[in-house]
Amino acid sequence: MARRKGKELRVDLSAFDQAGARVVDNPLVTEVEDSYLEYAFSVIHSRALPDARDGLKPVHRRILWSMYEQGYRPDRGHVKSARVVGDVMGKYHPHGDTAIYDAMVRLAQDFSMNAPLIDGHGNFGSPDDGPAAARYTEARMSPEAMLLVGELGEETVDFHPNYDGSLMQPGVLPAAFPNLLVNGTSGIAVGMATNMIPHNLGEVVAAARWLINHPDATLDKLMEFVPGPDLPTGGLLLGLDEVRKAYETGRGVVRMRARVEIGPVEGSRGRQGITVTQLPYGVGSEKVIEAITEEVRGKLITSGPRKGQRQPARLQGIADVKDLTDRENGTRLVVECKVGVNPQALLADLYRLTPLEQSFGVNNLVLVDGQPRTLGLKQLLEVFLHHRYEVVTRRTDYRRRKRAERLHLVDGLLIALIDIDEVVRLIRGSENAQAARDALMSRFALTEVQATYILDTPLRRLTRFDRIELETEQERLRGEIAELSRILDDPEVLRKVVSDELAQVRTKFAGQRRTTLIDGDLKEVLAASAPAGPLEVADDPCQVILSAGGLVARTAAESEESTEGRRRNGRTRHDAVRAVIGATARGQVLLVTSAGRAFKTDVLPLPVLPEQAGTVSLAGGMSAAELLPLLPGERVVGLAPLRESDAASPGLALGTRNGVVKVCAPEWPVRADEFEVIGLRDGDEVVGATWLTDGEEDLTFVSSDAALLRFAAKLIRPQGLKGGGVAGINLPAEGEVVFFGAVRTDDPRHGTPVVVTSTGRSVKVTPFAAYPAKGRATGGVRAHRFLKGETRLDLAWVGPRAAAATAAGDPVELPVEDPRRDGSGLAAVVPDVVGHLVERD
């Protein structure tokens, strides 16, 4: 019967005190507290927290010890994981097989550990999926695991009985490298938890070696070797101020980010996308896709009056998500942006709303001498080094003792060999083995161990040759004992041995850093890395530019520039531009190729030209081959707008290598993104394509024999897409067109057009007005007089504000204008491309 006395609940056990039985009257509160305390201690000490010395929990230690004992080593074949789990459960770890297998799986996952301790064969899972069952997978110890257990046979650590007292198991492993820092760990105990982040093996070992020689080293000095965590999955780590705090106090929060690349999506005609190549630690691509899907659709409400409905979508601007991850290329998660979406702004939303950015709460709670303690970086290294000093000391003492025992036997055997005849006589004259032993001990002053060894030695070992071997062995043993004694007697030598062994581990097992560290305060880093600007770019006017070298780019729209940027860069220029057309940021343009094909291309994915000191560098342009599926030898030769306001134009003027001219009416197919704009004959190609604004332009051909022909664009009647054009210029045998374009002579804003011709040896610049207009399909007039050795024009260009450059993009200064249209050129640096300067509105 239970009754309450004061605040204690007592149980009346008088009825059970019968037949002399001993009954203890204990308060229920005390009994519960004591039992719970025992349970908590068991969980903390025997399950959840790692030992600071070898960095392992009991289950991991027992798995490695069992595999080592059974011989499942790197130089032997794999065995079934179920066999390993059964051995561990039956001999050392009396818990469920699922718990043991889960612990074993983590030791084999290269995305969980920097130095996996088990070499797994089969499906050991992924960040998204669990492993196959233990009966389907195989395992053996990894080379790194051998560093943890390799000295167990030399009395380096204490052993204690297993759960039923039938076997012995190590209380800690020798651990030849700081496994706790390298691989990290996590665990939840009673009232406490640990969460340790992985580090680079080479960096941690370097810091440990420095601490060996400089015990008073500061944390900042150690962080020169270990600047921050190194995660198995790579990625970015933000806020090293928090890392330093964790290294100092043992607690802190660091922010992990995926590593991404922003650029055109392959096979999408230049549409922008975000490609994730490395994910945060513990995050899988399926988790990211699931989070993106949920945020795009809106989260499902699970309670309240709106249960079953969805919240408004918080993630917009995504056209598609593809997981292209495989074993060969690694992580590759592609998020394709919708047209008009700023990928930098979308990336900021992805970081904010999906697991592409995660926090890791560092809590370095470990067992030190059986007590849970929170340690910083230096303290963790000191505990490990103290353990290594003890291990190496015990190992050295063991090796010296074994060598001393062997030397004792060798000394006795050599004494016997000096008077082998007397030894044989004493043995033959003895009644039994004990008498022979006593006789040898008395006659030669041998110990019982030596005498017994002599009696057990076969006669064939007592030859002259064996005596020489024994003397050699005696000298070697004495030298080794002396060297081992130096290690035990001199702490400096001991520290050097530990340092040298760590250096060997680093040389053999250290790898390159995977994680990029971003320094600074976490809040400041996040604020600085947040991209400015709206998610969707406004459909403001811009210009699309085609360089003479085949690069395509655009200028920034008004919504993409700051007010200061517009004021400072109101006029931007660039050398060697082939064509410029007006467009809008979210519109499309037409790219025309030398094969007579046209491609509709979105403007927004085109790279925005960087502006510096009032100039624009087309070095940031995109090669047309990245945008279009060009054939071998095909190149982009012109641009055309696709805005409705440009539909009143006569069309697109094209000139071919064989002297054909065509004005293609602007009646582009609505559904097709690729179509032909001219029917070319075999062997012909388009050399120039120019958009006509109102038909008041002059069409101009320049041929390889230095003839220039200009005639009014109105003379050419526009044709449909299938039309093959009409004769534009008469060419001599072996002659071909090297330039075709449309030129305006009534545009004072852009200046008077000029003609630039080059033979490869000389360059000439002539006013365009010096060339009279002639009829279509004529031969034109001479534009360049060849010098001796010159036979043809290699390069020609007609237009305002001429500019030239080399193939490398370096500007070339053109000669002064020569008023003679048929004059010879001047020797100069010959350009590879010629275009004009662009003035931005």
C-alpha positions in Angstrom: 0.0 0.0 0.0 1.4 3.4 -1.1 1.1 6.4 1.1 2.5 9.9 0.9 4.7 11.2 3.7 5.6 14.9 3.2 6.8 15.2 -0.4 8.0 11.6 -0.6 6.0 8.7 -2.0 6.7 5.7 0.1 5.5 2.1 -0.4 4.5 -0.1 2.6 6.4 -3.3 2.1 5.7 -4.8 5.5 3.4 -7.4 3.9 6.3 -8.8 1.9 8.7 -9.1 4.8 8.0 -12.7 5.5 10.0 -15.9 6.1 13.0 -13.8 6.9 13.2 -12.1 3.5 15.3 -9.0 3.4 13.2 -6.0 2.1 14.8 -2.6 1.5 12.4 0.3 2.1 13.6 2.9 -0.6 11.7 6.0 -1.6 10.3 5.7 -5.1 11.8 9.1 -6.1 15.3 7.9 -5.1 14.9 4.6 -6.9 13.8 6.3 -10.2 16.5 8.9 -9.9 19.2 6.3 -9.3 18.0 4.0 -12.1 17.7 6.9 -14.6 21.2 8.1 -13.6 22.6 4.7 -14.4 20.8 4.6 -17.7 22.1 8.1 -18.6 25.6 7.2 -17.7 25.4 4.0 -19.9 24.1 6.0 -22.9 26.7 8.7 -22.5 29.7 6.5 -21.8 28.9 3.4 -23.8 26.8 4.6 -26.8 26.4 8.2 -27.9 29.6 10.1 -27.3 33.0 9.4 -28.9 36.3 9.1 -27.1 38.5 12.1 -27.7 41.5 9.8 -28.3 40.5 7.6 -31.2 37.3 9.6 -32.1 35.1 6.5 -32.1 32.0 5.4 -30.3 31.9 2.0 -28.7 29.9 0.4 -31.6 32.4 1.7 -34.2 35.4 0.6 -32.1 33.9 -2.9 -31.7 33.2 -3.2 -35.5 36.8 -2.3 -36.3 38.2 -4.6 -33.6 36.0 -7.5 -34.7 37.0 -7.1 -38.4 40.7 -6.8 -37.4 40.4 -9.9 -35.2 38.7 -11.8 -38.0 41.3 -10.7 -40.6 39.0 -8.7 -42.9 41.9 -6.4 -43.9 42.6 -4.4 -47.1 44.9 -7.0 -48.6 42.1 -9.7 -48.4 38.8 -10.2 -50.1 35.5 -8.6 -49.1 33.1 -10.5 -46.9 29.4 -10.2 -46.4 28.4 -7.4 -44.2 25.9 -9.6 -42.5 28.8 -11.8 -41.3 30.5 -8.8 -39.8 27.4 -7.6 -38.1 26.7 -11.1 -36.7 30.3 -11.3 -35.2 30.0 -7.9 -33.6 26.6 -8.5 -32.2 27.4 -11.9 -30.8 30.8 -11.2 -29.3 31.0 -7.5 -28.3 27.9 -5.3 -28.9 24.7 -6.8 -27.5 22.3 -4.5 -29.4 20.2 -4.8 -32.5 21.7 -5.8 -35.8 20.1 -2.8 -37.5 22.0 -0.3 -35.2 25.3 -2.1 -35.8 24.8 -2.2 -39.6 23.8 1.5 -39.7 27.0 2.4 -37.8 29.0 0.2 -40.2 27.5 1.8 -43.3 28.5 5.3 -42.2 32.1 4.1 -41.8 32.0 3.2 -45.5 30.4 6.4 -47.0 32.8 8.7 -48.7 30.2 11.5 -48.6 30.0 11.2 -44.8 33.7 10.8 -43.9 36.9 12.3 -45.3 38.8 9.0 -44.6 36.3 6.1 -44.7 37.3 3.3 -42.3 35.5 0.5 -44.2 36.0 -0.4 -47.9 32.5 -1.2 -49.0 31.4 -3.2 -52.0 27.9 -2.7 -53.1 25.2 -0.2 -52.4 26.1 1.7 -49.2 23.5 4.4 -49.8 23.6 8.1 -50.7 22.6 11.3 -49.0 19.1 10.7 -50.2 18.7 6.9 -50.0 19.6 4.2 -47.4 21.9 1.3 -48.2 21.1 -2.2 -49.4 20.5 -4.9 -46.8 23.5 -6.4 -45.0 23.0 -9.6 -46.9 23.6 -7.8 -50.2 26.7 -5.8 -49.4 30.3 -6.7 -48.7 33.0 -5.0 -46.7 36.6 -5.1 -45.4 38.8 -2.6 -43.6 40.2 0.3 -45.4 43.9 1.3 -45.3 43.0 4.3 -43.0 41.3 1.9 -40.6 44.6 -0.1 -40.3 46.2 3.1 -38.9 43.7 3.0 -36.0 44.2 -0.7 -35.1 47.6 -1.5 -36.4 49.4 -1.4 -33.0 46.9 -3.4 -31.0 49.2 -6.5 -30.8 51.9 -4.6 -28.9 50.1 -3.9 -25.6 49.5 -0.3 -26.6 46.1 0.0 -25.0 44.2 -1.6 -22.2 41.7 -4.4 -22.8 38.6 -5.2 -20.8 36.0 -8.0 -20.8 33.1 -8.0 -23.2 29.5 -7.9 -22.0 29.5 -11.5 -20.8 33.2 -11.7 -19.7 34.0 -14.4 -22.3 36.2 -12.3 -24.5 38.5 -9.2 -24.3 38.1 -6.0 -26.2 40.1 -2.8 -26.4 38.9 0.2 -24.5 40.4 2.5 -27.1 42.3 2.1 -30.3 45.9 3.2 -30.8 44.8 5.7 -33.6 47.8 6.9 -35.6 45.9 10.0 -36.9 43.3 12.4 -35.3 40.3 10.5 -36.5 37.9 12.6 -34.5 38.8 15.8 -36.3 39.3 14.3 -39.7 36.0 12.4 -39.9 33.8 14.2 -37.4 30.9 12.5 -35.6 27.4 13.1 -34.2 25.4 11.6 -31.4 22.5 12.2 -29.0 22.9 11.2 -25.4 20.8 11.9 -22.3 20.7 15.7 -21.8 23.6 16.3 -24.1 24.7 15.8 -27.7 27.8 16.0 -29.9 28.1 17.3 -33.5 31.6 17.5 -34.9 32.4 18.6 -38.4 35.1 16.9 -40.6 38.5 18.4 -41.5 41.2 17.8 -44.0 43.6 15.1 -42.8 46.7 16.8 -44.1 45.8 20.1 -42.4 45.0 18.5 -39.1 48.2 16.4 -39.1 50.3 19.6 -39.9 48.7 21.4 -37.0 49.4 18.4 -34.6 53.0 18.3 -35.7 53.4 22.0 -35.1 51.8 21.6 -31.6 54.3 18.8 -30.8 57.3 21.2 -31.2 55.4 24.3 -30.0 53.2 23.3 -27.0 52.4 26.9 -26.3 51.1 27.6 -29.8 48.2 30.0 -30.1 44.9 29.2 -31.7 45.6 31.7 -34.5 48.8 29.9 -35.3 47.1 26.5 -35.4 44.5 28.0 -37.7 47.2 28.8 -40.2 47.4 25.0 -40.7 43.7 24.3 -40.1 41.9 27.4 -41.6 38.5 25.7 -41.3 36.5 22.5 -41.8 36.8 20.5 -45.0 33.6 18.7 -45.9 33.6 15.4 -47.9 31.0 16.9 -50.3 33.0 20.1 -50.9 30.9 23.3 -51.3 31.4 26.6 -49.6 31.7 27.4 -45.9 30.7 31.0 -44.9 31.8 32.9 -41.8 35.2 32.0 -40.5 34.6 34.2 -37.5 32.2 31.5 -36.3 34.7 28.8 -37.1 37.3 30.5 -34.9 34.7 30.7 -32.1 34.0 27.0 -32.5 37.8 26.3 -32.4 38.1 28.4 -29.3 35.1 27.3 -27.2 34.0 24.0 -28.9 30.7 25.5 -29.9 29.6 27.5 -33.0 27.4 27.7 -36.1 28.8 27.6 -39.6 26.9 28.1 -42.8 27.4 25.7 -45.7 26.5 26.5 -49.3 26.3 24.5 -52.5 28.9 25.3 -55.2 27.1 26.5 -58.4 27.9 27.6 -61.9 25.7 30.1 -63.7 25.6 30.0 -67.5 23.8 28.8 -70.6 22.1 25.4 -70.2 23.4 22.9 -72.7 20.9 22.3 -75.5 18.7 25.2 -74.6 19.9 27.8 -77.1 21.6 30.0 -74.5 18.9 29.9 -71.8 20.4 30.7 -68.4 20.6 28.0 -65.8 22.1 27.3 -62.3 24.2 24.2 -62.2 24.9 22.8 -58.8 28.2 20.8 -58.7 28.7 20.4 -55.0 26.1 20.2 -52.3 26.3 21.0 -48.5 27.3 18.2 -46.2 24.6 15.7 -45.6 22.3 17.1 -48.4 21.3 15.0 -51.4 20.0 16.2 -54.8 16.6 14.6 -54.2 16.1 16.6 -51.1 16.9 19.8 -53.0 14.5 18.9 -55.9 11.8 18.0 -53.4 12.2 21.4 -51.6 12.2 23.3 -54.9 9.0 21.5 -56.0 7.3 22.2 -52.7 8.2 25.9 -52.8 7.2 26.3 -56.5 3.8 24.7 -55.9 3.3 26.1 -52.4 3.6 24.2 -49.1 0.6 22.1 -48.1 -1.2 23.3 -45.0 -1.6 20.4 -42.6 -3.7 22.0 -39.8 -6.2 24.8 -39.2 -9.2 26.0 -41.1 -7.2 25.9 -44.4 -6.0 22.3 -43.9 -5.4 20.6 -47.3 -4.9 23.9 -49.1 -1.5 25.3 -50.3 0.3 28.4 -49.3 1.3 30.9 -52.0 4.4 29.8 -53.9 7.5 31.5 -52.6 9.9 30.3 -55.4 9.3 31.6 -59.0 11.2 31.9 -62.2 12.1 28.2 -62.6 11.4 26.5 -65.9 12.8 23.0 -65.2 15.0 21.1 -62.7 17.1 18.2 -63.9 19.3 15.8 -61.9 22.2 14.7 -64.1 24.3 13.3 -61.3 26.2 10.2 -62.2 29.4 8.3 -61.0 31.5 9.7 -63.8 30.7 13.4 -63.5 29.6 13.6 -59.9 26.9 15.9 -58.6 25.2 17.9 -61.4 21.8 19.4 -60.6 20.6 21.9 -63.3 18.0 24.5 -62.4 16.8 26.1 -65.7 15.6 29.7 -65.5 12.6 31.1 -67.3 13.1 33.8 -69.9 13.5 37.2 -68.3 14.6 35.8 -64.9 17.8 37.1 -63.2 19.7 33.9 -62.3 21.6 35.7 -59.5 18.4 36.7 -57.8 16.9 33.3 -58.3 20.0 31.8 -56.7 19.5 34.0 -53.7 16.0 32.6 -53.3 17.2 29.0 -53.7 19.8 29.6 -51.0 17.1 31.0 -48.7 14.3 28.5 -49.3 16.0 25.2 -50.1 18.8 23.0 -48.6 21.3 24.5 -51.0 22.3 26.5 -47.9 22.4 24.8 -44.5 23.7 25.5 -41.1 26.0 23.2 -39.1 25.9 23.6 -35.3 29.4 22.6 -34.1 29.4 21.0 -30.6 32.6 19.3 -29.7 31.4 17.3 -26.8 33.6 14.2 -26.3 34.7 11.8 -23.5 38.0 12.7 -21.8 39.0 10.1 -19.2 35.4 8.9 -19.2 34.0 12.4 -18.6 32.0 14.5 -21.1 33.9 17.7 -22.0 33.5 20.4 -24.7 36.9 21.0 -26.3 38.3 23.5 -28.8 40.7 22.7 -31.6 43.9 23.0 -29.5 42.5 20.8 -26.6 41.4 18.1 -29.1 44.8 18.0 -30.6 46.4 17.9 -27.1 44.3 15.0 -26.0 45.2 13.1 -29.2 48.9 13.8 -28.9 48.9 12.8 -25.2 47.3 9.5 -26.3 49.9 9.0 -29.0 52.7 9.6 -26.5 51.3 6.9 -24.3 50.7 4.5 -27.2 54.2 5.0 -28.6 55.7 4.7 -25.1 53.9 1.4 -24.4 54.7 0.1 -27.9 58.3 1.0 -27.4 58.5 -0.6 -24.0 56.8 -3.8 -25.4 59.3 -3.9 -28.3 62.3 -3.4 -26.0 61.1 -6.1 -23.7 60.6 -8.5 -26.5 64.1 -7.8 -27.9 65.6 -8.1 -24.4 64.0 -11.5 -24.0 65.3 -12.6 -27.4 68.8 -11.2 -26.6 68.8 -13.2 -23.3 68.2 -16.4 -25.3 70.8 -15.5 -27.9 73.4 -14.8 -25.2 72.7 -18.2 -23.6 72.9 -20.0 -26.9 76.2 -18.4 -27.7 77.6 -19.4 -24.4 76.7 -23.0 -25.1 78.2 -22.9 -28.6 81.6 -21.9 -27.1 81.9 -25.3 -25.4 79.4 -27.4 -27.3 81.2 -30.6 -26.5 80.8 -30.0 -22.8 77.1 -29.1 -23.3 76.5 -32.4 -25.1 78.4 -34.4 -22.5 76.4 -32.9 -19.7 73.1 -33.5 -21.5 74.0 -37.1 -22.3 75.1 -37.8 -18.7 71.9 -36.5 -17.2 69.1 -38.8 -16.1 66.3 -36.5 -17.2 65.6 -33.1 -18.6 65.4 -31.4 -15.2 68.9 -32.8 -14.3 70.3 -31.6 -17.7 68.8 -28.2 -17.0 70.3 -28.0 -13.6 73.6 -29.1 -14.9 73.7 -26.5 -17.6 72.7 -23.8 -15.2 75.4 -24.8 -12.7 78.2 -25.3 -15.2 77.7 -22.3 -17.5 75.9 -19.9 -15.1 72.8 -19.9 -17.3 69.3 -18.9 -16.2 66.5 -21.4 -16.3 65.0 -19.8 -19.4 68.4 -20.0 -21.2 68.9 -23.6 -20.2 65.5 -24.6 -21.3 65.9 -22.9 -24.7 69.3 -24.7 -25.2 67.6 -28.1 -24.5 64.8 -27.3 -26.9 67.2 -26.2 -29.7 67.7 -28.8 -32.5 71.3 -30.0 -32.9 71.2 -28.7 -36.5 71.1 -25.1 -35.2 74.5 -25.6 -33.4 76.7 -25.2 -36.4 79.5 -22.7 -37.0 77.3 -20.8 -39.5 74.5 -20.5 -37.0 77.0 -19.0 -34.5 77.8 -16.2 -37.0 74.1 -15.5 -37.5 73.6 -15.4 -33.7 76.4 -13.0 -33.2 75.0 -10.8 -35.9 71.6 -11.0 -34.4 73.1 -10.2 -30.9 74.6 -7.0 -32.2 71.4 -5.9 -34.0 69.3 -6.6 -30.9 71.7 -4.5 -28.7 71.5 -1.6 -31.2 67.7 -1.8 -31.3 67.4 -2.0 -27.5 69.6 1.1 -27.2 67.5 3.0 -29.7 64.3 2.0 -28.0 65.7 3.0 -24.7 66.5 6.5 -26.1 62.9 6.9 -27.0 61.8 5.9 -23.5 64.4 8.0 -21.7 64.2 11.2 -23.7 60.9 13.0 -24.2 62.3 15.0 -27.1 63.1 11.7 -29.0 59.6 10.5 -28.2 58.0 13.6 -29.6 60.1 13.3 -32.7 59.0 9.7 -33.3 55.3 10.7 -33.0 55.9 13.7 -35.3 57.7 11.6 -37.9 55.0 8.9 -37.9 52.3 11.6 -38.4 54.4 13.0 -41.3 54.3 9.5 -42.9 50.5 9.3 -42.5 50.2 12.8 -44.1 52.4 11.8 -47.1 50.4 8.7 -47.8 46.8 9.6 -47.1 46.5 13.4 -47.2 44.2 14.8 -50.0 43.4 18.1 -51.6 41.0 20.4 -49.8 37.4 20.1 -51.1 35.6 23.0 -49.3 36.2 26.6 -50.2 36.3 28.9 -47.1 34.9 32.4 -47.2 36.3 34.6 -44.5 34.6 37.2 -42.4 31.6 37.6 -40.1 28.7 35.4 -41.1 26.1 38.2 -41.2 28.4 40.4 -43.2 29.3 37.6 -45.6 25.7 36.8 -46.2 24.8 40.4 -46.8 27.7 40.9 -49.2 26.9 37.7 -51.2 23.2 38.5 -51.6 22.7 39.6 -55.2 21.0 42.9 -55.8 18.3 43.4 -58.3 14.8 42.1 -58.9 14.1 38.4 -59.8 12.7 39.4 -63.2 14.6 41.8 -65.4 12.3 44.5 -66.9 11.9 44.5 -70.7 13.9 47.7 -71.1 15.7 48.6 -74.3 19.3 47.4 -74.9 21.6 46.7 -77.8 22.7 43.3 -79.2 26.2 43.4 -80.6 28.0 41.0 -83.0 31.8 41.4 -83.1 33.8 40.9 -86.2 35.4 38.0 -84.4 32.1 36.2 -84.0 31.3 37.0 -80.3 27.7 37.9 -79.3 26.8 40.0 -76.3 24.4 42.7 -75.2 24.5 46.0 -73.3 22.7 46.2 -70.0 19.1 47.2 -69.9 18.1 50.3 -67.9 16.8 48.1 -65.0 20.1 46.3 -64.7 22.2 49.5 -64.3 22.5 51.8 -61.3 21.9 55.5 -61.8 25.6 56.2 -61.2 26.5 53.6 -63.8 24.2 55.2 -66.4 25.7 58.6 -65.7 29.2 57.4 -65.9 28.9 55.1 -68.8 26.3 57.0 -70.9 28.5 56.6 -74.0 30.2 53.2 -74.4 32.5 52.1 -77.2 34.0 49.0 -78.6 36.5 48.1 -81.4 35.7 45.9 -84.4 32.0 45.6 -84.1 30.3 43.9 -87.0 26.7 44.6 -86.3 24.5 46.3 -83.7 20.7 46.2 -83.5 18.2 47.5 -81.0 16.3 45.0 -78.8 14.8 44.6 -75.4 16.2 42.7 -72.4 13.5 40.0 -72.6 13.0 40.0 -76.3 14.5 38.0 -79.1 16.9 38.7 -82.1 17.7 36.8 -85.3 21.2 35.5 -85.8 22.1 34.8 -89.4 24.8 32.3 -90.4 27.0 31.9 -93.4 25.0 28.8 -94.3 21.9 31.0 -94.9 20.2 29.8 -91.7 18.6 32.1 -89.1 18.1 31.3 -85.4 15.7 33.0 -83.0 17.7 33.8 -79.8 16.7 35.2 -76.5 18.4 38.4 -75.5 18.5 38.0 -71.7 20.9 35.0 -71.6 23.5 36.9 -73.6 26.4 38.1 -71.5 26.3 41.8 -70.5 29.3 43.6 -71.7 31.5 44.8 -68.8 32.0 48.6 -68.8 35.2 50.2 -67.6 36.5 53.7 -68.1 33.9 54.5 -70.7 34.6 51.4 -72.9 33.0 48.1 -73.4 35.1 44.9 -73.7 33.8 42.2 -75.9 36.2 39.8 -74.2 33.1 39.0 -72.1 31.1 38.1 -75.2 29.8 34.6 -75.9 31.0 32.6 -78.9 28.1 31.9 -81.3 29.0 28.2 -81.2 27.8 28.2 -77.5 24.5 29.5 -78.6 23.7 27.7 -81.8 24.2 24.2 -83.2 26.6 25.4 -85.9 28.0 23.1 -88.6 31.7 22.8 -89.2 32.9 26.0 -90.8 29.6 27.8 -90.3 29.7 31.2 -88.5 27.3 34.0 -87.6 27.5 36.9 -90.1 24.6 39.2 -89.2 21.8 40.2 -86.9 18.2 41.1 -87.4 15.6 42.4 -84.8 12.3 40.6 -84.0 10.4 43.5 -82.6 7.1 44.5 -84.0 8.3 48.1 -84.4 10.8 46.9 -87.0 8.3 45.1 -89.2 8.1 48.2 -91.5 11.7 47.6 -92.7 12.3 46.3 -96.3 14.0 43.3 -94.6 17.3 41.7 -94.3 19.9 42.3 -97.0 22.2 39.3 -97.7 25.3 39.1 -100.0 27.0 35.8 -100.9 30.6 34.7 -101.7 29.6 34.3 -105.4 28.2 37.8 -105.7 24.4 37.1 -105.2 22.3 39.7 -103.4 18.9 39.2 -101.7 16.6 41.3 -99.6 14.6 38.8 -97.4 11.2 40.2 -96.5 10.7 40.2 -92.7 8.0 37.5 -92.6 9.6 35.2 -90.1 7.9 31.9 -89.1 6.0 32.2 -85.8 6.6 28.6 -84.5 10.0 27.8 -86.0 13.1 28.8 -84.1 15.4 27.9 -87.0 14.8 28.5 -90.7 16.5 29.3 -94.0 16.6 32.9 -95.2 18.2 32.3 -98.6 18.4 29.4 -101.0 22.2 29.0 -101.7 23.8 27.2 -104.6 26.4 24.5 -104.0 29.7 26.0 -102.9 28.2 29.4 -102.0 27.9 31.0 -98.6 26.6 34.2 -97.1 29.5 36.7 -96.3 27.3 39.5 -94.9 23.8 40.1 -93.6 22.6 43.6 -92.8 19.2 44.8 -91.5 17.7 47.6 -93.6 16.0 50.3 -91.6 14.0 52.1 -94.4 15.6 51.1 -97.7 17.6 54.3 -98.1 20.9 52.5 -97.7 23.4 51.7 -100.4 24.3 48.0 -100.7 28.1 47.5 -101.1 30.2 44.6 -102.4 34.0 44.4 -102.3 35.6 41.6 -104.3 38.9 39.9 -103.9 40.3 41.6 -107.0 39.8 45.0 -105.2 36.6 46.0 -107.0 33.9 48.0 -105.0 30.3 48.2 -106.2 27.6 50.3 -104.5 24.0 50.6 -105.6 20.8 51.6 -103.9 19.0 49.0 -101.8 15.7 50.1 -103.5 16.8 48.4 -106.7 16.4 45.0 -105.0 12.8 43.7 -104.6 12.2 41.8 -101.4 11.8 38.0 -101.7 10.4 35.3 -99.4 12.4 32.9 -97.4 12.9 30.4 -100.2 14.1 32.9 -102.7 17.7 32.5 -104.0 18.4 36.2 -104.7 19.6 38.0 -107.8 23.0 38.9 -109.3 24.7 41.6 -107.3 28.2 42.0 -108.6 30.0 40.6 -111.6 33.1 38.7 -110.6 36.1 37.6 -112.7 37.3 34.0 -112.9 38.6 32.9 -109.4 37.2 36.1 -107.9 35.0 36.1 -104.8 33.2 38.6 -102.5 35.2 39.5 -99.3 32.7 42.0 -97.9 29.0 42.8 -98.2 27.0 45.4 -96.2 24.5 48.2 -96.3 25.9 51.8 -95.8 24.0 55.0 -95.1 25.4 58.3 -96.4 22.8 60.6 -94.7 23.6 59.8 -91.0 25.6 62.7 -89.6 25.4 61.3 -86.1 27.6 58.3 -86.9 29.9 60.2 -89.3 31.0 59.8 -92.9 31.5 56.1 -94.0 35.0 55.0 -95.1 36.4 52.0 -97.0 39.1 49.9 -95.4 41.0 47.4 -97.6 44.0 45.2 -96.8 46.1 42.8 -98.8 47.8 41.2 -95.9 50.8 43.4 -96.4 49.3 46.9 -96.7 46.2 48.7 -95.4 44.3 51.6 -97.0 41.5 53.8 -95.7 39.5 55.8 -98.3 36.3 58.0 -98.1 33.3 56.1 -99.2 32.2 59.2 -101.2 35.1 58.7 -103.6 33.3 55.6 -105.0 30.5 56.4 -107.5 27.3 54.4 -107.5 26.8 52.0 -110.4 24.1 49.6 -111.5 23.4 46.2 -110.0 25.2 43.3 -111.6 28.2 45.4 -112.8 31.8 45.1 -111.9 32.2 48.2 -109.8 35.4 50.4 -109.6 38.9 49.7 -108.4 39.3 50.3 -104.6 43.0 49.2 -104.1 46.0 49.2 -106.4 48.1 46.1 -105.8 51.8 46.5 -105.2 54.4 44.0 -106.5 53.7 40.6 -104.9 50.1 41.5 -104.0 47.4 39.5 -105.9 44.1 39.9 -103.9 42.3 41.5 -101.0 42.2 39.5 -97.8 40.1 41.9 -95.8 37.6 44.7 -96.6 35.1 46.7 -94.6 32.8 49.7 -95.4 31.1 51.8 -92.7 31.5 54.8 -90.3 34.1 55.1 -87.6 36.3 52.3 -88.6 38.2 50.3 -86.0 40.5 47.3 -86.3 41.9 44.6 -84.1 44.0 41.5 -84.1 42.6 38.1 -83.5 43.7 38.4 -79.9 41.5 41.5 -79.5 44.4 44.0 -79.4 43.5 47.3 -81.2 45.3 48.1 -84.4 45.8 51.8 -85.5 44.6 52.3 -89.1 46.5 54.7 -91.5 45.2 58.1 -92.3 42.6 58.5 -95.0 43.9 58.4 -98.6 41.6 60.3 -101.0 42.7 58.2 -104.0 40.2 55.4 -104.4 42.7 53.4 -106.5 45.8 54.2 -104.5 48.1 51.6 -102.9 48.0 50.8 -99.2 50.6 51.6 -96.6 52.7 49.0 -94.9 51.3 48.7 -91.4 50.2 46.2 -88.7 47.7 44.2 -90.6 44.4 43.7 -88.7 42.6 40.4 -88.5 39.1 42.0 -88.1 37.7 45.4 -89.0 34.5 46.9 -87.7 33.3 50.1 -86.3 32.8 51.9 -83.0 29.4 51.7 -81.3 27.7 54.6 -79.6 25.2 53.5 -77.1 21.9 55.5 -76.8 
